[in-house]
Amino acid sequence: MKRLLLMKSCLLLLIAIMAASPLMAQQGRTVRGTILEETSGEPLPGVSILEKGTTNGTVTDLDGNFALTLASVDATLRVSFIGYKTQEILVDNRTEINLQMVSDLGNLDEVIVIGYGEQQKETITGAVANVTSRDIDKVPSATVSGALAGKMAGLSFRQPDGRPGAGAWLQIRNMGTPLFVIDGIQKDEGQFNNLAPGDIESITILKDASAAVYGSRAANGVVLVKTKQGKRGETPTININGYYGWQNWSRFPEGVDAYEWMLGKADADINQFGSTNITAEELEKWNQGTEYGYKSFDWQDFIIKGNAPQSNFNASVSGGSERTNYYLSVTRFDQKAVFSDEFEFNRTNIQSNITTDITNKLKVGMQINGRIENRNNPGVPGGDDYWQPRFALFRNRPTERPYANDNPDYPANINNIETNWALLNYDRTGFYENKWQVLQTNFTAEYEIIPGLTAKGLYSYYLADNMFNTFEYTYDVFGYNPESDEYFRSGGNDNPYRDRGQTKIMENVWQLSLSYNKTFGEKHNFSAFALNERIDRTRLYNFLHSVPTNNYLDIIKFADTDTYNDERQVEARIGYVGRINYDYAGKYLLELAGRADASWKFSPDNRWGFFPSVSAGWRISEEEFMSEFSSKLDMDELKIRASYGQLGDDNIGIGPFDYLTGYRYGVSTVIVDGENIQGSANTGQPIDNLSWYVASIADIGLDFSFGSGKITGAVDYFHRKRTGLRGVRNDIFLPLELGYGLTDENLNSDSNSGAEIALNWNGKAGDLVFRVGVNASYARSKFLQSYNPTFSSSWDRYRNSREDRYNGIFWGYEIEGQFESFEAINDHPVNIDGQGNKTLLPGDLIYKDVNQDGKIDGYDERPIGYQSGGQPSLNFGLNFNFQYKGFDLTADFSGGGMYSYNQNWEMRWPYQNGGNLLASMYDDRYHREDILDINSPWVAGKNPSLRFNTGGHSNYNRNSTWWLTNVKYLRMRTLEVGYTLPERMLNKWNMSRARLFVSSYNLFALDNVHQFGIDPEVADENGLQYPQNKVVNVGFNVSF
């Protein structure tokens, strides 16, 4: 019995050994192979071959050969090389694996998001441009718009405001604010800007008639956003990304110190009045700056702290099974202002995208995007809490100090107490809170009816809740008596207020579509698409204003409410879309599309509009007669495309139900028998003959690619004409007894035209892989037909008619130079100041007498510059990316030109509002050698001689070429250097990727306005806008 058991045991052991032998053999076997470059067939040395899930790996030799002994039974090889697509190969029972690496430098098969769908790049007939996550992720911007500067041809960019959470001005071809579409749903600019940039897979802009499928809101182009999705059959990947950075202003105008302020004041007094009460002894005390009452104070150093922190952290997980894919993400962004930690912005985003196949024909999906956003800062006086600290830098004199006797318990009563930074904090002036809570949900179902025919339904619900809450306290300011060593109240705020407002927005979107795709006879490719879309939106708003009894009870019910507003707004749209695409053998391309839209804004008779488009393309490179030519030039793609279409816009400045007549209540009050009676008034003539304006857009373009995508590019010319712009027949007058005039009609027209070019070079030299991109675009608008009033003269028509003129032309006077002496002033034949030149001094401006009538007046004005405060007509970008082994470097530049900056207020008038003086104006000015001696010789300078707060002087009261600069700039947007750790080092920690980086944003700018101390993108004429920040970050990217 024992012998039998022993024999059975030995037999089982032998069977186990025999069964395990193949597995052991597989586990220890060696796989060999050769890696070649797909296009050239040349061997690729240095390719990484890694056994997935282990640290076991090797690289190819000079002949592209490799040998790897496997460490596991079910081995999968991960083959990667910079500049080529990573491949994962299941070994199975093979002992030899040969591969061809496919270049990742350029790809004609790339799929681009278009209106309500996707399309291969090679068959697109419209003017589109796109960027992907790799272009966005390396830009440490607070908003999505800030990450797009210089990235795409045709996208004009300007960021005049750099405060925390602020976005940039984006326009497509300078046509106006575009329509934003996020995952198929039409949204506004605010929703776009406050997406988490790390959740974006791609951004596409539709620049021509390809936007017609969005109809009534697409006349200015469309920005399409696609958020990230997981991939089917992909193991879960966890990504953790973060950076921490320090912010400082790029530039801000500088004022003078106390001694210079007093010296300049004495100079200005003598220039204006012939004498000053400022003595040499007093000036010397200010120069020494040691005595009490004679010390200079640096307000900029007091207010601007510098190195303000910002941080961004994101965690996401993505992957999928055979039937499901998912992407889940959470992002937290925090940004402080350079003033203090009390000025802050933070945003938390969540993104969830899940798609699953219920059956082989039915697929459903859900997307959730949520956001909580907070803006907090002290409740400073005025409507803009970020304005007062900046205004203080020039409104406050350097001869003033924030605290009485420098005692921080007693804020001083300075020239303007509302700009005393000593008061502007939570403890003394109050608080301001603004909070957004946003939820966007999309639910989709897609069913394949028959092969090629698919029905899709979408429902989207959007809920946004905004609450702002502010409390401005009473506060005191003080003076100090040095003789008695006593402080005394000398002013303050005795009028506190408490505001609270809430806005709630609810939006529903329904879409139902059918799409059909079929290839006939192998070469006839046909697709059709039809969609119905309905949008309704409700906005609720209420506002309370109250007067609290003290600074400590911030509950509104304990205050006297004196204002209450309650509003409700509704809007609704409905549209029908149709599109047909046809191509023959991928060579001859045609697209027909149209959309019919109805808007609630217009009267029933004018409610509907139809917006058609047509586009065509010819891929010349696919013709047989081009084969020899293409081979010689190594040309992959040469495509001519053209498009024409009409788009509409219902955003023409009218409100809902303006097409109805009615009454406005509460417009006036009368007292009858001691009782207040609220009055009413007729709303006027109903606007019932106004509808969409129509934008007709034509585009012709050329796309090309050489060397398997190593060199790619596109060139476009475009023209847009808008007709039916809003206008009024202002030469027709109704009787005054009616109390109103004629209503607006679709009367006027304008045009926009320009050109753009984009070039990309993708290359590889040894282990160095690089991408270089350059793009430039020009676009400018011109008024065409304009319904004008009756002009009184030919000059009136020349000066005030807009017809056939570029939009935003800046008018002013031409400056011929400066007077160098009193003799030159006395001999000058033209009356400049209207007083026989009696107010002029050496250094003052010489105006050109254009009409030669011996005086300077409005008839001497001429166009002298481009639009001031708007978008540049010329935009360009330069983009560089280099990868060498584990190192990478990214550098992005953007720039602009053909727009103007007009110096005004603090940038033009010395001592504006009695405040500080621009340092550059003081340093290089005409002045006497001895400031206090009126007969002293004059010293020449660049700027006119000083006057004190006198905007009425001829130097300052006229716009002229002296104060106008036609701006040109080039800015380094992004510079990032990173290092990715080798995969072999990471597997022991179960990491698939780890990267460390250092980056900067807005590092420097080269421009022709630096001498004023302003940022080249500032739009406000006073130069005191919150400038862009220079940012330095350190960060990491980790994947598991």
Order of alpha helices (4+ residues) and beta strands (2+ residues): alpha-beta-beta-beta-beta-beta-beta-beta-beta-beta-beta-alpha-beta-beta-beta-beta-alpha-beta-beta-beta-alpha-alpha-alpha-beta-beta-beta-beta-alpha-alpha-beta-beta-beta-beta-beta-beta-beta-beta-beta-alpha-beta-beta-beta-beta-beta-beta-beta-alpha-beta-beta-alpha-beta-beta-beta-beta-alpha-beta-beta-beta-alpha-beta-beta
